[in-house]
Amino acid sequence: MSTVSMVQLPTVPSTGLFANPYAIEVLKTKKQELVDGIQNPDNLLSWLVDHGIFSPGKKVAMSYYKTRTEKNSRLLDILVSKGERACRLFFFPCLKQIEPPLYNSMRQYVSTVNEMIGDGRRQLVGYLLERDKEDLKKPPKEKVEKTSKREILPKIERTPRKLPDGEVNDKRKSSLSQIPKGTTRGTPRGTPRGTQGASVFDAVKSGDLSLLEEMLKGSDINAVNSLGETLLHVAAANGHVPVIEFLIARGAKVDARDRKKRTPLHKASENGHSEAVAVLLRAGANIYGLDGDSQTAVHLAARNNHRKVLKVFLDEEARRYKNRRNFLHMAAEKDDSQLVKLLLENGAPVDAVDDKRRTALFNAVSAGHEATVKVLLENGASVDSGIIDAAFSTNNEAIFGLLLEYSKGLSPDTMISALFKAVKMNLSGIINALVDKGAEVNARNDIEYTPLLLAAELGKPEAAQALVEKGAHLDVRTPNQNTALHLAVQGGNVSIAKLLIRKGMNINITGPGDQTPIHVAAFHNKQDIVDVLIDAGANVNAVTKDLVTPLHIASQRGNLDVAQRLLHHRANVNAKDKGSRTPLRLAVDGGNGDLVQLLLNNKSDPNVTDKDKKTPLHVAAAAGQVEMVEAMLRSQARSTAKDMDGCTPVHYAAAAGSADIVRALMKAGKNKNVDDKNVWRKTPLHVAAEHGHSDLIGLFLNNGAAVNSLDNNRDTPLHCACRAGHLSSVQTLVGWAQGEKANLQLTNGLKKTPLQVAESGTTDSHQQIVTFLKKKMHLIK
């Protein structure tokens, strides 16, 4: 008897719904020994999955248990929930194959029990270990009848389980007494009920696992009620952890959605069931799933101030979802400042980064969410250059002010970089905030510009105004000596120019090469600023170190509009630069006929000579500018004026080959200049012959030019044409017959006739000239 009292016998009920429920009793009785003794729970689990006892999803669910004993305990609980057959197969052959020593221990225990029972039930207990080999086959798939879209569980009848004394189990009786009669709200028609009218959804709602297990036999675990909820939704909403675990173990879809697109995780979170949330997350529930209102489960928990639930989510997120977009990022993007605050209060890391290395503060700043930015900054969010850049991209001065207000230890370099960026974007408010925070208003960037110089060059009036008001120095210069006023004028920014002048900047301040702002306006054709500068006292005839006036620059550049404004303000039209060139001379050089006419109309003298004694008429004739020549001749330009080489405009026209200009000049000089000689005693006819302009040779001869005129080398025009190899010019000169004829025998200073000069040439043209002259001289036929 003493031996019997030492052995704990499994309870063997006289009646029950299960056949031979002894494996369950053995497992319950020896649970702790099994928990401690199973060394390879993963191998056991794989066997049970491979043989159809557990679903593949169990492997995932079991992976969330950290220790061996936790995993063993959970595995045994699931086996008990799945019934007698699963427990039998666990012991034999599973345990026998995977854990032989532990199996032998269990077998010894059952053998002892058999000896002590000593009646017909011995066979039933022994069946556990030796006589259930045929049950190794995979169980057949359960058939579920479907009606329309919603799956309805088949109705079953249930007899209350009785204890040996015949009384109904108190716990079952208590749970059933709590189920209201009739169908509960959300229970689909046809849902299986117990003898007292309870549906499977009622069983889940009340948390009665035994009743649920009994009612679910052969039924669809993922059936839905009229609200689109599965059994797992209901269990999660009521926080029944054992039921949730049981349903998941039986294959319930952990991310099933009801009509509001909510998952069981949403339900558990909304109602504050932190343990249920933890179980669902371990089972693989989508932590970031959105419902029909684009809310995550965390949003629902936060809305109801379920801080324990928030803590579960944050712990899970920190464990499994590092360096990716998290709840704090999402809340920041949606400007949900209250959720951001709750998350931070419950341990969310304020500077966690996503897969792009961006923080929640970056997201809030980029989206312009001021309230959320403030919450994040109040909770210590870090501010770096990337976040500063994001603030600029939104042009949100209020947010930038917050960043400056809450940032700690923002480096001087970052502050200066931000200041120049604010200038480029013309953000006066940000400039004010930066300077107030300590940014140096006169700092230099990498090209030695101050913020004011940059604002002036880029034409940013609001930025310039803010900088000046904050004490920016007006007399600062770029490396090439330009001032802010020079740069503002160059860009044509009237408002900045007026601002600088109003603040007392010297209107005639000199820049590169002693150019004043009005020189810059003339160069860039900024006529509006010319008026502003002159009205403010700018010297219209200011000169550079090369004695260049603004009118010189406008004339040289062909800037007609500015030239008109300068002449309107009485600019000196005949001022000479360092090379003694007038604005008219520079306008002719530039080839601008309209500007030449404008200057002539304003009494520009066309006979003013430069340092080479050339007049504008010389230059125009050399350039072949017929209209300019005619305009200057109408303004009394001297057609016979000679430069330092003794050349008249006709010489230059002869070289250029312009017959129209020659005619105009000859007419103006009444043909008295046809034989004018330069310092080499060459006439225009010599020049025309040298350059091969045969049409001009005829023109000069018709106007009385001497055909045999001699230059310093005693060359006649015919000598010049022969030397240059111009056959047509030779033919024109030799063929002239209206007066004195070209002398073919006349020798030059080298005692050579034109023929001999041609014979010295080497080209085909020279040979043609030789042949032509010999025929004319009857030396050959």
VEXNU-527521 format. One record per residue (C-alpha): x, y, z; residue in one letter. Coordinates in steps of 0.02 Angstrom, whole numbers, plus 50000, padded with zeros to 5 digits. Each point is the difference from the previous one (the first is absolute). Layout:
// VEXNU-527521
XYZA;...
END
This chain:
// VEXNU-527521
500005000050000M;501425011650036S;500644997549824T;498315004149926V;499845015850101S;501645006449928M;499404999049820V;498845013349931Q;498714991249894L;499215008449850P;498185004450023T;498904988249902V;498255007049984P;498594987449984S;499245008949850T;500575013449879G;500035006549825L;501754993349965F;500444981849972A;501384993950114N;500515017250069P;501524993050087Y;501415007849899A;499345017250047I;499984995250184E;501764993149992V;500635015949914L;499155011050130K;500644989550144T;501794999349936K;500055017449922K;501385007150108Q;501104984849973E;499715001449813L;500365018850001V;501654997050088D;500444984449903G;499685004649816I;501685005249930Q;499535002449817N;498345009349991P;500375005849821D;500214981949941N;498404994950087L;499085014649921L;500664995649826S;499414981950021W;498265005550055L;499885012049851V;500664987249876D;498704987350056H;498525011949993G;499725001750187I;500525018450004F;499775012749860S;501575008049922P;499525016450082G;500404992650169K;501855000649960K;499885018849978V;498965002250158A;501174989450104M;501535009549940S;499505014950108Y;500354990350162Y;501765003750054K;500454985850121T;499894981049979R;498854997750149T;498805013649941E;499924991949830K;499744982650078N;498605006250112S;499095008449857R;500214984649887L;499194988750134L;498565012150026D;499634999949814I;500024981049998L;498744999450143V;498885012349907S;500064989249844K;499344984550091G;500364981950040E;500564994249829R;501335013849986A;500654995650174C;500114981649957R;501005003349843L;501115011750098F;500484986050118F;500104986549870F;500875000249881P;500555018550009C;500775000450174L;500714982749977K;500935005649842Q;500575017350057I;500284997850189E;500234981250035P;500575001850183P;498515011050042L;498844988149909Y;500664985350102N;499675009750159S;498215003449946M;499784981649951R;500624994450170Q;498775011650082Y;498534993249898V;500554982150034S;499955003650187T;498265007449981V;499434984449903N;500604988650140E;499105010350131M;498355001249905I;499954981249973G;498354999049905D;499325001549824G;500545017849988R;501814994549996R;499844996849815Q;499375017649974L;501485007750089V;501234988349916G;499265004849831Y;500865016750026L;501734992849970L;499884984549893E;498364998549906R;499725016349909D;501194997849855K;498615000949871E;499615017750057D;501655006049929L;499105003849836K;499615018249969K;498245004550053P;498765002949858P;499635018149953K;498465006750083E;498605004349881K;499145016650024V;498405004649916E;499965017949934K;498465010949977T;500255015549891S;501505010550055K;499874996250187R;500494982750061E;498754992650124I;500544987550131L;498944984050008P;498844998150145K;500414986650130I;499144993750154E;500964999650161R;499694990650162T;500745008350154P;501504990650064R;499664992250171K;501144996250143L;500054982550075P;498675004750127D;498835004949857G;500025018750028E;500385012549863V;501735007650009N;499845016150101D;501145010049885K;499064994649843R;498355003150086K;500565017250054S;500615004749825S;498434993849916L;498895009050121S;500825016349947Q;499544997749815I;498375008949961P;498614990349922K;499735001849814G;501215006849872T;501215013550054T;500335015549894R;501234995849862G;499614981349999T;499654993149827P;498494989549965R;500374981550008G;501475001950119T;500164984250109P;499235001350171R;500084990050160G;498514992750086T;499595016750079Q;500045009649833G;501795006650011A;500935003149835S;501844997349967V;500225019049999F;499195000550173D;501244986950059A;501435010549936V;499285015850076K;499824991750170S;501744992549987G;499394982050024D;501404990349917L;499304982750037S;498315004449927L;500835008149850L;501084984849968E;498484988850006E;498955010849885M;501365002549870L;500224981849954K;499924998549812G;499615018649980S;500855014749911D;501145009250119I;499915015849891N;498105001549986A;499335017850017V;498505008050082N;498865013649931S;501335013250039L;501304990849901G;500914994950160E;500864983450022T;500084990550164L;501755007250021L;499305017749986H;498784996450141V;501304991550109A;501205014649974A;498665013050036A;499654991350167N;501814996650042G;499834981150024H;501814994849978V;499764981050015P;498615000849870V;501085010649886I;501434987650015E;498814985449969F;499255008249845L;501705004349928I;500604982350033A;498474993549905R;500435011049848G;499045016150030A;500585013849883K;500935012350109V;499775014649879D;498194996849949A;499005016049973R;498235004450048D;498865012049908R;500975014950067K;501614992149938K;500564997250179R;501044985150052T;499954990950167P;501505010650048L;498965015749975H;498644992750112K;501174995150140A;500885016849993S;498415010249998E;499394991250158N;501665000850091G;500404981550009H;501895000650008S;500264981350025E;498904996149852A;500995012649896V;501614991550050A;499364982849950V;499375006349832L;501665008549963L;500964984350044R;498874990649881A;500525011449858G;498605013049997A;500425014849887N;500565013250123I;499765014249873Y;498364994249920G;498755013949960L;498114999250022D;498705008349890G;500405016950080D;501864997849967S;500314997350185Q;501234987650074T;499624990250158A;501145012250090V;498885014649950H;498514991350081L;500974996150158A;500605017950012A;498265007149971R;499394990350153N;501585003650100N;500474981750019H;501795002850052R;500394981750037K;499514995649824V;501095013949931L;501454993350102K;499744982549926V;500025007149823F;501545010650031L;500944985450079D;499564989049852E;500485013649877E;501675002850085A;500354981449998R;499514995849821R;499835015849897Y;501585010450020K;500595011849863N;498355000649909R;498475011249993R;499184998450170N;498485006350097F;500855016350046L;500435003349817H;498204996649949M;499275011150135A;501195014049952A;499524998749817E;498155001750044K;500295014450123D;499254989650140D;500895009650136S;499014991850141Q;500504982649943L;501795005949980V;499965006250179K;499284983750066L;501264989549905L;501445010250068L;499314999250177E;499954981249986N;501784997949944G;500035002549810A;501775005549951P;499835017849937V;501454998849877D;499654982749928A;500384999549813V;499124991349857D;500824990749856D;500475016949923K;500815006050162R;498605012550029R;499265003950170T;498215004350049A;500555018150016L;500594999949820F;498304993549944N;499055012950102A;501095014449941V;499894994449817S;498104999550011A;499895016950089G;499174993050158H;500385013550127E;499114992250150A;500864983249978T;501695008449972V;499795009050165K;499574983950095V;501504991049928L;501185014450039L;499325001450177E;500434981750022N;501805002449944G;499974995949815A;501695003649920S;500185013449868V;501314997449864D;500395007749831S;498804988149912G;498555006150105I;500535018049972I;499954996649812D;498274992250018A;499395015750088A;500635010849858F;499124989349870S;498325004050082T;500345018850017N;499184998650172N;500755013650107E;499024994950156A;500734982549995I;501735006849970F;499805011350150G;499554984750105L;501544990849939L;501105014450051L;499095002150166E;500194981950053Y;501604994849913S;501474997150114K;501775003249946G;499655004149817L;501755003349934S;500515017349937P;500374992549829D;498254992849990T;499275016750052M;500985009449867I;499564987249868S;498185002050046A;500145018949991L;500664999749822F;498664987449954K;498675011550071A;500705014349894V;499894989449843K;498194996050039M;499625018250049N;499314994750170L;500105015550108S;499184991850151G;501284986050003I;501405012649980I;499355009650150N;499874984150102A;501764994549955L;500805016650039V;499045001250163D;500644982650043K;501795005549972G;500394997749816A;501325012949945E;499135012049882V;501645004949915N;500714982449986A;500884995049838R;499654984449899N;501234989749899D;500075013149860I;500225014350124E;498245006949982Y;499025006650148T;498134996650011P;499655017949944L;501134998549848L;499134983849953L;498275007650022A;500505014849890A;500714989049863E;498524988049999L;498715013950013G;499194994750164K;499235016150068P;499164992850156E;501614991450050A;501005016049970A;498785010150104Q;500114987650145A;501914999849993L;500165018849996V;498795001550147E;501064987350095K;501575010349977G;500814993649841A;501485010749945H;499605010149845L;501795002649944D;500514981749987V;500744994549834R;500224984249897T;501774994149962P;499965010149837N;499475015650096Q;498165000749955N;498865007350133T;498214994950036A;499435015249902L;501024994949848H;499254982550009L;498225006550021A;500215011549850V;500764986049898Q;498464989350032G;498825014549966G;499224998750174N;499315017450027V;499264996450172S;501674994050072I;500925014649920A;498755012150078K;500154991050168L;501895001750001L;499945018249945I;498675003750131R;501084992150134K;501415012049956G;501114990749878M;501165011249896N;499175001849831I;501675002749913N;500954986350089I;501304992349886T;500224981749961G;501134990349881P;501055011949894G;499205014850090D;498324996649920Q;498545008050091T;498264992050007P;499455010849852I;501404992549894H;499294982850044V;498255005649951A;500665006149833A;500924983649968F;498464989450036H;498765012049916N;498995003050160K;499145016149949Q;498785000350148D;501424999450125I;500935013749906V;498595011950043D;499974994050182V;501885002450017L;500055017049918I;498515006150101D;500944994450155A;501535010249948G;501034988449892A;501295008849891N;499464997149820V;501765004049938N;500954989950131A;501584992549927V;500934983850032T;501884998650013K;500004999249809D;498965016149991L;498494990249937V;498325008250032T;498334990850011P;499615006749825L;501604992249933H;499454983150070I;498235001449934A;500665005149828S;501264986049992Q;498704987150055R;498695006749881G;498805003150146N;498885012649916L;498735001550142D;501285004550132V;500905011749880A;498385009449976Q;499755001750188R;501795005750026L;499875012949860L;498355005550076H;500945003450161H;501315009949902R;501414987749987A;501555007249912N;499794993749822V;501795004449950N;500924993750154A;501634991249960K;500634984250083D;501824995850028K;500204995949815G;499185016649951S;498484990749935R;498305008250012T;498364990750024P;499705002649812L;501624991549958R;499534985050112L;498264999249925A;500794999149825V;501174986450062D;498494990450060G;499105001949834G;498405007050076N;499275012049871G;498535005450108D;501155004650142L;501165009549881V;498515010049939Q;499425003250180L;501715006850048L;500115010749843L;498285006850037N;500645005050172N;501445009949925K;501354987050003S;501505006749899D;500444987749859P;501715008449974N;500714996350173V;501554989549977T;500704986150107D;501814997950049K;500364993449823D;499195015449924K;498594989549932K;498265007349995T;498424989650014P;499855002449810L;501644990749973H;499354985250102V;498314999649915A;500805000649826A;501194985850044A;498554989650066A;498975003049843G;498595008250103Q;499155009949861V;498575006950107E;501175005750139M;501135008649872V;498545008949922E;499315005050172A;501685007450054M;500225008849832L;498315008250029R;500655005650169S;501505008649918Q;501274986350020A;501585004349900R;500254987749857S;501815005949976T;500544998050180A;501644990850016K;500564988450139D;501764998450064M;500454989549844D;499325013449885G;498554989149946C;498345008049963T;498334990950017P;500114997249810V;501604989650024H;499084988950125Y;498494998649886A;501144995149856A;500774986250105A;498284993950053A;499395000049820G;498425009850039S;499495009349841A;498515008450086D;501085007250136I;501305005749873V;498675009049901R;499295008250156A;501725005750057L;500515005949826M;498395009749985K;500245008050171A;501795004949952G;499495005349825K;501304988049929N;501405010650071K;500534985350108N;500164987649856V;501905001249995D;500325003250186D;501604991150051K;500414992050166N;501714999750081V;500544986649876W;499395011549860R;498714987549948K;498405006449925T;498314991250021P;500334993049824L;501594991550063H;499004992450145V;498614993949886A;501294992149881A;500924991450144E;498364992550065H;499384995049827G;498415010650000H;499895002649810S;498305008350011D;500725013550115L;501485002349879I;498775004749865G;499055011350122L;501585009350051F;500615001849820L;498305006649946N;500115012950140N;501715006449942G;501244989250093A;501775000149927A;500314982949921V;501905001250011N;500155008150173S;501604994650091L;500144995150182D;501565000350108N;500704984849907N;499585007949834R;498704986549974D;498525004649892T;498294992150035P;500444987849857L;501584994550093H;498924997250156C;498724989549906A;501374989549916C;500894996950165R;498364994350084A;499564988849852G;498295008149965H;499724996549813L;498335009349990S;500765015650079S;501464999249876V;498794998349856Q;498975014950061T;501535011250020L;500774994949832V;498345001749912G;499685017850062W;499955011049843A;499055015950048Q;501515010050048G;501774996450046E;500354981549974K;500924988450116A;501865000449959N;500574982049972L;501835005149986Q;500085010550159L;501244993150124T;499875001050189N;501355003250129G;500724982749965L;500085003949814K;498644987349962K;498565002049881T;498284993150042P;500394984849890L;501594996450096Q;499075001850165V;498704987349940A;501384988249942E;500644999850179S;498354992250058G;499764981350019T;498134997349984T;498964995849848D;499245017450010S;501725007649985H;500354989349844Q;498355005449924Q;500465018250030I;501714997049916V;499174992549848T;498735014249994F;501345013750010L;501144991649871K;498574999549878K;499615018350035K;501835004049971M;500034989249843H;501334988950070L;498974984849959I;498524996949890K;
END
